[in-house]
Structures are given as C-alpha cells and as structure tokens.
C-alpha cells in the first residue's frame, strides 16, 4: 500500500513539473522568424522537390563538356537546369554550391547529391532562387537515389545560414 502512495505522489509531481515546463516554455516560437532583426534576410529553408529546384551547372575544371554532362544528369533527375557553362576560376573541391536566401532549401537538397562534400557559398544579397552548382576537380559522379536519401538523413533539416532567419511558415 505504501508503495502505491509513493508511486502516486511521484506521478503527481511529474505531471506538475511537465505542466510548469510547458507554461514557461520560451522557445515555442523558435525557428519561425520571430524576433529576427528587420534587416536580416529571410531564408527559405523548405526542402524542395527536384522539379522545383532551379540550377546553373558550371564547370570549374579543365575537363571539357563536364557541365553539359552533369546538367544532363540533373535534367534526367527532374531538376530545372537553367544554364550550363564554364567558369574561369578552377576549383579543386568536389563542388561548390552558390545560393541566396531563396535557395537555402534547394542547396540543401543538392548538397546530398554530392554526399555532403560540396562547399557552400551563401550570398545574402542574392535575390533569385537559383543555385549555382560549380563542379570541381575532385568531382566523380552524382550520388544515386539511395545515397541521396541516406545523405539527406545524415544532413538533417535545412537551417538558415548565419546572418539570416528562417522564413515564417504559412499555416
């Protein structure tokens, strides 16, 4: 009988503790752009579907035709390839993704196609939702669908870059 009284008291104390924690919660608006400075850009952290992602594929290597080949691969995966070109500055990395506040979620998805090995170059002044995919000297191939899904799980959810706030979600 005494054990039942002790367990009952512990349950009541735990319930009171949970209620107090919920009432005093100061993070209920975290992550939705509340309290963000007015001059900070609002980052679109929505993870986009392939068909809604606009990209420019740029060849940052000495391999001729690489941008066209990879652009074709992206088209076959339902991405909207806007441009394929060669950039003068060569890079050694696997890839670099250049994007602005409207391209945060898209860049996050694209990063999974490079298994998280793509460098990120965020430009808060950029106003379009296009992501520049610059292929580097270490690039071999895009990840398979299974690898992309695993990589997305490893990368977690898209987050707003430093100096920006997540765009409020309509709902």
C-alpha positions in Angstrom: 0.0 0.0 0.0 2.8 2.4 0.9 4.4 1.7 -2.5 1.2 2.8 -4.3 1.1 6.0 -2.4 4.8 6.8 -3.3 4.2 6.0 -7.0 1.1 8.1 -7.0 2.9 11.1 -5.4 5.8 10.7 -7.9 3.3 10.7 -10.8 1.6 13.9 -9.5 4.9 15.6 -9.0 6.0 14.7 -12.6 2.7 15.9 -14.0 3.1 19.3 -12.2 6.7 19.6 -13.5 5.6 18.9 -17.1 2.8 21.5 -16.9 5.1 24.1 -15.4 7.7 23.4 -18.1 5.1 23.8 -20.9 3.7 27.0 -19.5 7.1 28.6 -19.0 8.4 27.5 -22.4 10.3 30.4 -24.0 11.2 28.5 -27.3 7.7 28.0 -28.6 8.4 30.4 -31.5 11.9 29.2 -32.2 12.8 28.7 -35.8 9.9 30.6 -37.4 11.5 34.0 -37.8 10.0 35.7 -34.7 12.4 38.2 -33.0 14.6 38.4 -36.1 16.2 41.7 -36.9 14.4 43.6 -39.6 17.4 44.0 -41.8 18.3 40.2 -41.9 17.2 38.3 -45.0 14.5 35.6 -44.5 15.9 32.2 -45.7 13.6 29.8 -47.4 14.5 26.6 -45.5 11.8 24.5 -47.2 13.3 21.2 -48.6 12.2 21.4 -52.3 11.1 18.7 -54.6 13.5 18.0 -57.5 11.1 19.5 -60.1 11.0 22.8 -58.2 14.8 23.3 -57.9 16.5 25.7 -60.4 20.2 25.3 -61.0 23.1 26.6 -63.1 25.8 24.0 -63.7 29.2 25.4 -64.0 32.4 23.6 -64.9 35.2 24.6 -62.6 37.7 22.1 -64.1 39.8 21.6 -67.2 37.5 18.7 -68.3 35.7 19.8 -71.5 31.9 19.2 -71.6 31.6 18.4 -67.9 28.9 21.0 -67.2 26.8 19.7 -70.1 27.2 16.0 -69.0 26.2 16.8 -65.4 23.5 19.2 -66.5 22.0 16.3 -68.5 22.2 14.1 -65.4 20.4 16.7 -63.3 17.7 17.1 -66.1 17.2 13.3 -66.0 16.5 13.7 -62.3 13.8 16.4 -63.0 15.9 19.4 -61.9 15.3 22.7 -63.8 18.8 23.3 -65.4 18.8 27.0 -66.4 22.4 27.2 -67.7 25.5 25.1 -68.4 28.8 27.0 -68.7 32.5 27.0 -67.8 33.8 29.3 -65.2 37.3 30.7 -65.5 38.3 30.1 -61.8 39.1 26.4 -61.3 38.4 24.7 -58.1 39.8 21.5 -56.5 36.8 20.6 -54.3 34.1 18.1 -55.4 31.7 21.0 -55.9 30.7 24.4 -54.6 27.1 25.5 -54.2 26.4 29.2 -54.5 23.0 30.5 -53.4 21.0 33.2 -51.8 18.2 33.3 -49.1 15.6 31.9 -51.5 17.9 28.9 -52.4 18.7 27.6 -49.0 16.4 24.6 -49.1 17.3 23.8 -52.7 21.1 24.0 -51.9 20.5 21.6 -49.0 18.9 19.1 -51.4 21.7 19.5 -53.9 24.3 19.0 -51.3 23.0 15.5 -50.8 23.8 14.7 -54.4 27.5 15.3 -53.5 27.1 13.3 -50.3 27.6 16.4 -48.2 31.0 17.1 -49.8 30.0 20.2 -51.6 31.2 23.5 -50.3 28.6 26.2 -49.5 28.8 29.8 -50.6 25.9 31.8 -49.2 25.3 35.3 -50.6 22.7 37.2 -48.5 22.4 39.8 -51.3 21.4 37.3 -54.0 17.7 37.7 -54.8 16.9 34.7 -57.1 16.1 31.1 -56.1 18.7 29.6 -58.5 21.6 27.6 -57.1 24.9 27.7 -59.0 26.5 24.2 -58.9 30.2 24.6 -59.6 31.9 21.3 -60.3 35.4 20.9 -59.1 38.5 18.8 -59.9 37.5 16.2 -57.3 34.1 15.6 -58.8 33.5 12.0 -59.9 29.7 11.5 -60.2 26.4 12.4 -58.7 25.1 10.2 -55.9 22.4 7.5 -56.6 18.9 7.9 -55.3 19.6 5.7 -52.3 22.8 7.5 -51.5 20.9 10.9 -51.8 18.2 9.7 -49.4 20.8 8.4 -46.9 22.8 11.7 -47.2 19.6 13.8 -46.6 19.1 11.8 -43.4 22.7 12.4 -42.3 22.5 16.2 -43.2 19.2 16.7 -41.3 16.8 19.5 -42.0 17.9 22.7 -43.8 18.8 25.6 -41.5 19.1 29.3 -42.1 22.7 30.4 -42.7 24.3 32.8 -40.2 23.0 36.3 -40.6 19.6 35.2 -41.7 16.4 34.0 -40.2 14.1 31.2 -41.3 11.2 32.4 -43.4 7.9 32.2 -41.5 5.8 29.2 -42.4 2.3 29.9 -43.7 -0.2 27.8 -41.8 
